Amino acid sequence: MSAQQTVIHWFRKGLRVHDNPALLAAVRCCHDSPNQFVLRPIFILDPGIIQWLRVGPNRWRFLQQSLTDLDLNLRKINSRLYVVRGNPSDVFPKLFQQWNVSLLTFEHDIEPYSLKRDATVKEQAKKYGVKIQIEKSLTIYDPDEILKKNSGKPPLTYQKYGSLAATLKVPQPVDVPEKLPTTCIPKQDVDEQKLCSCYDPPSLEELGVKIEDLGECKFPGGETEALRRLKEHMERKSWVCSFEKPNTSPNSLQPSTTVLSPYVKFGCLSARLFMQQVQNVIKGQKHSHPPVSLVGQLMWREFYYCAAAAEPNFDKMVGNSICLQVPWTTNKAHLEAWTHGQTGYPFIDAIMRQLRQEGWIHHLARHAVACFLTRGDLWISWEEGQRVFEELLLDADWALNAGNWLWLSASAFFHQYFRVYSPVAFGKKTDPEGKFIKKYVPELAKYPCGIIYEPWKASLDVQRKLGCVIGETYPKRIVIHEEIHKKNIQKMTEAYRKNKAVKEGIMKGDKDPEASNYSGKRKSSSSSTSPTSKPAAKKSKPSETIDKYFRKK
């Protein structure tokens, strides 16, 4: 047992040194009593994670790079990262004794798994006399504070959330910790010195990642890269001020947005610092406003986190109090085709192939493929799409992933289900030449812009001359969009009608064990149901409250 007492900071999602209140508290404790405490920042690599979380090779690499970078940044303040292997409930009792731990700090999380895990660790810490300090810095605003202001209920509209957030003080980022005194650096005994390498960040091999399964590393993980990207984008002041998400391209060959979402997801970049930097740029300038601005994009994250904090079954249909109950069908062949970019719709397939190769796709591209899988074309449950995104997206986040799928399947938040993305016309608007398709669906590289979005329209002779025969080199369409999306709109209409009837029955005292508490109302269906309509890309008018709030900032 070490003569000195140990302060542990437990890294989970907040893989950074900047704006990390829990890490700062641990460092300050050591500074206050430099001869009494040593600091050991840890990350627990739980082998059992693969039993409850789907993680693809690109995201494993991002994590591995982030941990390596975190270790380097901790060394700048005279510390290091201790990567401990094992289940937290098994690891902590051993560490509490072996390292003579007196204080454990970590960042609060809202996920059901995290809450259950943390409750166990709290009990263990109490048993061993270890104090715990938990800080909230995962989001800009504390979801619990928003819920309190809304009588414990999640605000189910972006505008409502904004009006509640406007009444709270915006927390500012905290400082980077000062260097630790040398007395706060653990003096490892001979045995531990020999085992020191066992605490090093994992290799890709240890994580079970095969090099051949990795795509191009376009977005390296880590705090250093996150801050570099943030600085690079904030220097584009006119771009930041005029940014409007619907006006960016979902299928440009180079990203038309910041691609900072993976860094915010892993906590390599603080959302609070991101917000502060954006507000510093737009202050006193003419600028765009929520929900389409950069500030608005950060507020979408806050909105979904708040809703998820109030609903433990946020990532499920059954038992989810805010989710419409829809009789989705199961079709393994269609799901497989969608997952691997083999639907016969080049725009959809290009997006899904980009996702698998690079781990990231534009938000509006996510809209298109999500609508296609669910209410638009395939009538497959959004939970299936959520699982695929969970595995393949670098920025897969429990709250945001579920929230976006709920929205795009019109199961919650968004209810204009009759507005459907066209798998043909939507992509043409921003990439009429089909360059995006030619890159990610190379089978169609020789097809001209006139037919590359609808290659089935080319005659067999033309297909042969272009080197790609539909049904042989590239698949036929698995559904006919022009026909199926109309039938699915009728199915969705029926689901909304039934849901309304169930709700009215509950209000009258009837019992329905499968009923949800969904309270959304269908808006008028007088809007066009044309497959070329573009639902989410239409500019939304912010509420007066939230717009006024952000104008003042």
C-alpha positions in Angstrom: 0.0 0.0 0.0 1.3 3.4 -0.9 2.3 5.7 2.0 0.7 8.7 0.2 -3.0 8.9 -0.5 -4.2 8.8 -4.1 -6.6 11.1 -5.9 -8.2 9.3 -8.9 -9.8 11.2 -11.7 -11.9 8.8 -13.8 -12.0 9.7 -17.5 -15.1 8.4 -19.3 -16.5 10.6 -22.1 -14.5 13.8 -21.2 -11.2 12.7 -22.8 -9.6 16.1 -22.5 -7.5 18.3 -20.2 -9.2 21.6 -21.0 -12.5 22.6 -19.4 -12.6 19.5 -17.2 -14.0 20.5 -13.8 -13.7 17.0 -12.3 -10.0 16.7 -13.4 -9.3 20.3 -12.2 -10.8 19.4 -8.7 -8.5 16.4 -8.5 -5.4 18.4 -9.5 -6.3 21.2 -7.0 -6.6 18.7 -4.2 -3.1 17.6 -4.9 -1.9 21.2 -5.1 -3.5 22.0 -1.8 -1.7 19.2 0.0 1.3 18.3 -2.2 3.0 16.1 0.3 -0.1 14.1 1.1 -1.7 13.3 -2.3 -0.6 11.8 -5.6 -2.7 11.9 -8.7 -3.7 9.0 -10.9 -6.0 9.8 -13.8 -7.5 6.6 -15.1 -9.6 5.2 -18.0 -11.2 1.9 -17.6 -11.2 -0.3 -20.7 -14.0 -2.8 -20.0 -13.8 -6.0 -22.1 -17.5 -6.5 -21.5 -18.4 -3.4 -23.4 -18.9 -5.4 -26.6 -21.8 -7.2 -24.9 -23.9 -4.0 -24.7 -22.4 -1.6 -27.2 -21.8 -1.9 -30.9 -18.4 -0.4 -31.8 -17.0 -0.6 -35.4 -13.3 -0.5 -36.2 -13.2 3.2 -37.1 -14.6 4.2 -33.8 -12.2 1.9 -31.9 -9.4 3.7 -33.7 -10.8 7.1 -32.8 -10.9 6.0 -29.1 -7.4 4.6 -29.3 -6.0 7.8 -30.8 -7.9 9.9 -28.2 -6.5 7.9 -25.3 -2.9 8.2 -26.7 -3.3 11.9 -27.1 -4.8 12.3 -23.7 -1.8 10.5 -22.2 0.5 13.0 -23.9 -1.5 16.0 -22.8 -1.5 14.8 -19.2 2.3 14.4 -19.3 2.4 18.1 -19.9 1.0 18.7 -16.4 3.4 16.1 -14.9 0.9 13.3 -14.9 0.0 10.4 -17.2 -3.0 8.3 -18.2 -3.5 4.9 -16.4 -5.6 2.7 -18.7 -7.0 -0.1 -16.4 -8.4 -3.2 -17.9 -11.6 -4.7 -16.4 -15.1 -4.1 -15.3 -15.4 -1.0 -13.1 -17.2 -2.9 -10.3 -14.2 -5.3 -10.2 -11.5 -2.7 -10.7 -12.4 -0.1 -8.1 -12.2 -2.2 -4.9 -8.7 -3.3 -5.9 -7.6 0.2 -6.8 -9.1 1.7 -3.6 -6.9 -0.6 -1.6 -3.8 -0.9 -3.7 -3.4 2.8 -4.3 -4.7 4.0 -0.9 -7.4 6.1 -2.5 -9.1 9.0 -0.6 -10.8 10.9 -3.4 -12.5 9.9 -6.7 -13.6 12.5 -9.2 -15.5 12.0 -12.5 -18.0 13.6 -14.8 -21.8 13.0 -14.5 -23.4 11.1 -17.3 -27.1 10.6 -18.1 -27.1 7.2 -19.8 -29.0 4.4 -18.0 -25.9 2.1 -18.2 -23.7 4.9 -16.7 -26.1 5.7 -13.9 -26.3 2.1 -12.9 -22.6 1.6 -13.0 -21.9 4.8 -11.1 -24.4 3.9 -8.4 -22.4 0.7 -7.8 -19.1 2.6 -7.7 -20.5 5.1 -5.2 -21.5 2.2 -2.9 -18.0 0.7 -3.2 -16.4 4.1 -2.5 -18.5 4.5 0.6 -17.5 1.1 1.8 -13.8 1.9 1.5 -14.1 5.5 2.9 -13.4 7.1 -0.5 -14.9 10.6 -1.1 -16.5 11.2 -4.4 -16.8 14.5 -6.3 -19.0 14.6 -9.4 -19.0 17.5 -11.8 -21.4 18.3 -14.7 -19.7 19.3 -17.9 -20.9 16.8 -20.4 -23.5 19.4 -21.7 -23.6 23.2 -21.7 -26.7 23.2 -19.5 -27.6 20.9 -16.7 -30.5 18.7 -18.0 -31.8 18.3 -14.4 -32.1 22.0 -14.0 -34.1 22.2 -17.3 -36.4 19.4 -16.1 -37.0 21.0 -12.8 -38.1 24.2 -14.6 -40.5 22.1 -16.7 -42.2 20.3 -13.7 -40.0 17.2 -14.2 -41.1 16.7 -17.8 -38.8 16.9 -20.9 -39.6 19.8 -23.2 -40.6 18.1 -26.4 -39.9 21.0 -28.8 -36.7 22.8 -29.6 -38.4 26.2 -28.9 -39.6 25.1 -25.5 -36.2 23.9 -24.6 -34.7 27.1 -25.7 -37.0 29.2 -23.7 -36.1 27.2 -20.6 -32.4 27.4 -21.3 -32.7 31.1 -21.7 -33.5 31.5 -18.0 -30.2 29.7 -16.9 -26.7 31.2 -16.7 -24.4 29.8 -19.3 -21.5 28.0 -17.5 -18.1 29.1 -18.7 -15.2 26.8 -19.4 -12.7 26.2 -16.5 -9.0 26.6 -16.8 -6.5 23.9 -17.8 -4.9 22.5 -14.6 -1.5 23.8 -13.6 1.4 21.4 -13.5 1.5 19.0 -10.6 4.3 19.4 -8.0 6.8 16.6 -8.3 5.7 15.3 -4.9 2.3 14.6 -6.5 3.7 12.2 -9.0 3.4 8.6 -7.9 6.7 7.1 -6.8 6.2 3.6 -8.2 7.9 0.7 -6.4 9.9 -1.8 -8.2 7.1 -4.3 -8.9 4.8 -1.6 -10.2 7.6 -0.1 -12.3 7.9 -3.4 -14.1 4.1 -3.4 -14.7 3.9 0.2 -15.6 3.5 -0.5 -19.3 0.3 -2.5 -18.5 -1.3 0.9 -17.9 -0.4 2.3 -21.4 -3.2 3.1 -23.9 -4.3 0.0 -25.9 -3.1 -0.9 -29.3 -5.5 -1.5 -32.2 -4.6 -5.2 -31.9 -5.7 -5.3 -28.3 -9.0 -3.7 -29.3 -9.5 -6.4 -31.8 -9.2 -4.1 -34.8 -7.9 -5.5 -38.1 -6.0 -3.0 -40.2 -7.8 -4.2 -43.3 -11.2 -3.3 -41.8 -10.2 0.3 -41.3 -11.2 3.1 -43.7 -9.2 6.2 -44.4 -8.4 8.1 -41.2 -9.9 11.5 -42.2 -10.7 12.5 -38.7 -7.9 11.5 -36.2 -9.1 11.3 -32.6 -7.8 13.3 -29.7 -8.0 16.7 -27.9 -5.1 18.1 -29.9 -6.8 17.6 -33.2 -10.1 18.8 -31.8 -8.6 22.1 -30.7 -6.8 22.5 -34.0 -10.0 21.9 -35.9 -11.9 24.3 -33.7 -9.3 27.0 -34.2 -9.2 26.5 -37.9 -13.0 26.9 -38.2 -13.3 29.8 -35.8 -10.8 31.7 -38.0 -13.3 31.6 -40.8 -15.4 34.3 -39.2 -17.7 35.2 -42.0 -18.4 31.5 -42.5 -19.2 31.1 -38.8 -21.5 34.1 -38.8 -23.4 33.1 -41.9 -23.6 29.3 -41.2 -27.0 27.8 -41.8 -27.2 24.0 -41.7 -29.8 23.6 -44.5 -27.5 25.5 -46.8 -24.6 23.1 -46.4 -24.2 20.2 -48.8 -24.9 16.6 -47.7 -22.9 15.1 -50.6 -19.9 17.4 -51.1 -16.6 15.5 -51.5 -15.1 17.6 -48.7 -17.2 18.1 -45.5 -19.3 21.3 -45.6 -19.6 21.4 -41.8 -17.1 21.4 -39.0 -17.0 17.6 -38.3 -16.4 18.5 -34.7 -19.2 16.2 -33.6 -17.0 13.1 -33.0 -14.7 15.2 -30.8 -17.6 16.6 -28.7 -19.0 13.0 -28.4 -15.8 11.7 -26.9 -15.3 14.8 -24.9 -12.1 15.6 -26.7 -13.7 19.0 -27.2 -15.8 20.7 -24.5 -19.2 21.8 -25.8 -19.0 24.8 -23.4 -15.7 25.9 -25.0 -17.2 25.4 -28.5 -20.2 27.5 -27.6 -18.0 30.2 -26.0 -15.8 30.4 -29.1 -18.7 30.7 -31.5 -20.3 33.4 -29.4 -17.0 35.3 -29.4 -16.9 35.2 -33.2 -20.5 36.3 -33.8 -20.6 39.0 -31.0 -21.4 42.3 -32.6 -21.7 40.8 -36.0 -24.6 40.1 -38.3 -25.1 36.4 -38.0 -27.5 33.5 -38.4 -29.7 32.3 -35.6 -30.9 29.0 -34.1 -32.0 26.5 -35.0 -29.9 26.6 -38.2 -26.8 28.4 -36.9 -23.7 26.8 -35.2 -25.1 27.9 -31.8 -28.3 26.2 -32.9 -26.5 23.0 -33.7 -25.1 22.9 -30.2 -28.5 23.6 -28.8 -29.9 20.5 -30.6 -27.4 18.4 -28.7 -28.6 20.0 -25.4 -32.3 19.4 -26.4 -31.8 15.7 -27.0 -29.7 15.2 -23.9 -32.4 16.8 -21.8 -35.1 14.5 -23.3 -33.0 11.5 -22.9 -32.2 12.3 -19.3 -35.9 12.1 -18.5 -36.6 8.8 -20.4 -34.6 5.7 -19.6 -36.1 3.9 -22.7 -35.2 6.7 -25.0 -33.5 4.3 -27.4 -36.5 2.0 -27.7 -40.0 2.2 -29.1 -41.8 0.0 -26.5 -41.8 1.6 -23.1 -40.7 5.0 -24.4 -43.1 7.5 -23.1 -42.5 10.0 -25.9 -42.4 7.6 -28.8 -45.2 6.8 -31.3 -45.9 3.1 -31.4 -45.6 2.0 -35.1 -46.1 -1.6 -36.5 -42.8 -1.6 -38.4 -42.0 -4.8 -40.4 -38.9 -7.0 -40.4 -37.1 -7.5 -43.7 -33.6 -8.9 -43.2 -32.7 -8.7 -46.9 -33.8 -5.0 -47.2 -32.0 -4.1 -43.9 -28.8 -5.8 -45.2 -29.0 -4.0 -48.5 -29.5 -0.6 -46.8 -26.7 -1.3 -44.3 -24.1 -2.1 -47.0 -25.2 0.4 -49.6 -26.9 -2.0 -52.0 -30.4 -0.6 -52.3 -30.2 0.2 -56.0 -30.5 3.9 -55.2 -27.1 5.4 -55.9 -27.5 8.5 -53.6 -28.6 6.3 -50.6 -25.9 3.7 -51.3 -23.2 6.3 -51.6 -24.1 7.7 -48.2 -24.1 4.3 -46.5 -20.8 3.4 -48.1 -19.2 6.7 -47.0 -20.4 6.0 -43.5 -18.8 2.5 -43.4 -15.5 3.7 -44.9 -15.0 7.0 -43.0 -17.3 6.9 -39.9 -19.0 10.2 -40.7 -21.7 11.5 -43.0 -23.4 14.9 -43.2 -26.4 15.5 -41.0 -28.7 15.9 -44.0 -27.4 12.7 -45.5 -28.4 11.0 -42.3 -31.9 12.5 -42.8 -32.1 11.0 -46.2 -31.0 7.4 -45.4 -33.0 7.4 -42.1 -36.2 8.4 -43.9 -35.5 5.8 -46.6 -35.1 3.0 -44.0 -38.2 3.9 -42.0 -41.3 5.8 -43.0 -40.2 6.7 -46.5 -39.4 3.4 -48.3 -38.5 0.3 -46.4 -40.8 0.5 -43.4 -38.2 -0.9 -41.1 -37.9 0.1 -37.4 -35.8 3.1 -36.6 -34.2 0.9 -33.8 -32.5 -1.1 -36.6 -31.0 2.0 -38.1 -30.0 3.2 -34.7 -28.0 0.0 -34.2 -26.1 0.4 -37.5 -25.3 4.1 -36.8 -24.2 3.1 -33.3 -21.6 0.8 -34.8 -20.4 2.9 -37.7 -20.6 6.5 -36.7 -17.6 8.1 -35.0 -19.9 10.5 -33.2 -22.5 7.8 -32.2 -23.9 9.2 -29.0 -26.7 7.4 -27.0 -28.9 10.5 -26.6 -28.3 12.1 -30.0 -28.4 8.9 -32.0 -31.8 7.9 -30.5 -33.2 11.4 -30.7 -32.4 11.9 -34.3 -33.9 8.5 -35.3 -37.0 9.3 -33.3 -37.3 12.6 -35.2 -36.5 11.2 -38.7 -38.9 8.3 -38.3 -41.6 10.8 -37.2 -41.9 8.8 -34.0 -41.3 11.9 -31.8 -40.6 15.6 -32.0 -41.2 15.9 -35.8 -44.7 14.9 -37.0 -44.9 16.0 -40.6 -44.5 12.4 -41.7 -46.1 13.1 -45.1 -43.0 15.0 -46.1 -40.6 12.4 -47.5 -37.1 12.7 -48.8 -36.7 11.6 -52.4 -33.7 9.2 -52.8 -33.2 10.7 -56.3 -34.1 14.4 -56.3 -32.7 15.4 -52.9 -29.1 14.6 -53.8 -29.3 16.3 -57.3 -29.9 19.7 -55.7 -26.4 20.0 -54.3 -24.5 17.6 -56.6 -26.1 17.5 -60.0 -23.1 15.9 -61.6 -23.1 13.0 -59.2 -19.4 13.4 -58.2 -20.3 12.0 -54.7 -21.9 8.9 -56.2 -19.0 8.3 -58.5 -16.6 8.3 -55.6 -18.5 6.0 -53.3 -20.3 3.9 -55.9 -17.5 3.4 -58.4 -19.5 0.9 -60.4 -21.4 3.9 -61.8 -18.4 6.1 -62.4 -18.9 6.2 -66.1 -22.6 7.1 -65.9 -23.3 10.7 -67.0 -25.0 13.2 -64.7 -28.3 12.8 -66.6 -28.9 9.2 -65.4 -26.4 8.5 -62.6 -29.1 9.1 -59.9 -31.5 6.8 -61.9 -29.3 4.3 -63.7 -32.2 1.9 -64.2 -33.6 4.3 -66.8 -30.6 3.6 -69.2 -31.2 1.0 -71.9 -29.5 -2.3 -71.6 -27.2 -1.3 -74.5 -26.2 1.9 -72.8 -25.6 0.1 -69.5 -23.3 -2.3 -71.2 -21.4 0.5 -72.9 -21.0 2.3 -69.5 -19.6 -0.9 -68.0 -22.3 -1.4 -65.4 -25.4 -3.5 -66.0 -28.2 -3.0 -63.4 -29.0 -6.3 -61.7 -25.6 -7.6 -62.4 -22.8 -5.2 -61.6 -25.0 -2.9 -59.5 -28.3 -4.0 -57.8 -31.8 -3.3 -59.0 -33.9 -1.1 -56.8 -35.2 -3.0 -53.9 -38.4 -0.9 -53.8 -40.0 1.5 -56.2 -40.0 4.8 -54.3 -42.7 6.5 -56.4 -45.2 3.8 -55.3 -44.1 2.6 -51.9 -43.7 6.0 -50.1 -47.4 6.8 -50.8 -48.4 3.5 -49.2 -46.1 4.2 -46.2 -47.7 7.6 -45.7 -51.0 5.8 -45.4 -49.6 3.4 -42.9 -48.2 6.3 -40.8 -51.5 8.0 -41.0 -53.1 4.9 -39.5 -50.5 4.7 -36.8 -51.2 8.3 -35.8 -54.9 7.7 -35.8 -54.6 4.6 -33.6 -52.3 6.4 -31.3 -54.8 9.2 -30.9 -57.5 6.7 -30.2 -55.4 4.9 -27.6 -54.6 8.2 -25.9 -58.3 9.2 -25.7 -59.1 5.7 -24.4 -56.5 6.1 -21.6 -58.0 9.5 -20.7 -61.4 7.8 -20.4 -59.9 5.2 -18.1 -59.3 2.4 -20.6 -56.2 0.3 -20.1 -53.8 -0.5 -22.9 -50.4 -2.1 -21.8 -48.8 -1.3 -25.2 -49.9 2.4 -25.3 -47.4 5.2 -25.2 -47.9 8.6 -23.6 -47.1 10.3 -26.8 -48.9 13.6 -27.0 -47.9 15.0 -30.4 -50.6 16.2 -32.8 -50.6 15.6 -36.5 -50.2 18.8 -38.4 -52.3 19.5 -41.5 -51.5 17.1 -44.4 -52.2 19.7 -47.0 -48.5 20.0 -47.7 -47.1 18.3 -50.8 -46.3 14.6 -50.4 -44.1 14.8 -53.5 -41.0 12.6 -53.2 -39.0 15.7 -54.0 -40.1 17.5 -50.9 -37.3 18.3 -48.4 -38.7 18.3 -44.8 -35.8 18.8 -42.5 -33.9 21.1 -44.8 -36.7 23.7 -44.7 -35.7 26.7 -42.5 -37.5 26.7 -39.2 -38.5 30.0 -37.6 -37.1 30.1 -34.1 -39.4 31.0 -31.3 -39.2 34.6 -30.2 -37.8 33.6 -26.8 -34.8 31.6 -28.0 -34.1 34.0 -30.9 -34.1 37.0 -28.5 -31.9 35.1 -26.1 -29.2 34.3 -28.6 -29.4 37.7 -30.2 -28.4 39.2 -26.8 -25.4 36.9 -26.8 
